[in-house]
């Protein structure tokens, strides 16, 4: 069976090793100097203050999207694409919730998502977001990363699968609409139209 899907995603984060660099000013030193002087001719203390700000310009890594012909693209298709991975995660969730129809891995392994690289049609402008992340290391240090984020985008792709799995595929598609998806598991599906 062949199905054409039109999806609208919200909050799609860049990444996957695609990096761009952005100049960023960061304050290095911020202080206020105050001096008091007594003028001898009038005998009144006069206060002078100077605000001093020292900034540093440095290049910051921003996790972004892969581009083709000026449009962002993402690997949603193929057997290791992000949408296929979301379907596999949905299968595991449905099986763990007691649905024995999803015990076999063959269900998702028989689903083909095409094309492999899908163009993201940007519906709202790309912004840059800061995302702190606690590392799983001794002392639990925190790093702050920058990401390009598309607030809303539309994608069109095709699912190919055996007719006998139609009922399971419908349930999988319903399940991924209530899950966190794609990079950083922060994207959600706003709408899905099956054609």
Secondary structure as UniProt FT lines:
FT   STRAND          2..13
FT   TURN            16..17
FT   STRAND          19..38
FT   TURN            40..42
FT   STRAND          45..63
FT   STRAND          66..68
FT   TURN            69..70
FT   STRAND          71..75
FT   TURN            79..80
FT   HELIX           82..96
FT   TURN            97..98
FT   HELIX           100..102
FT   HELIX           106..109
FT   STRAND          112..114
FT   STRAND          117..119
FT   STRAND          121..122
FT   STRAND          126..134
FT   TURN            138..139
FT   STRAND          142..160
FT   HELIX           163..165
FT   HELIX           166..176
FT   TURN            177..178
FT   HELIX           183..185
FT   STRAND          187..194
//
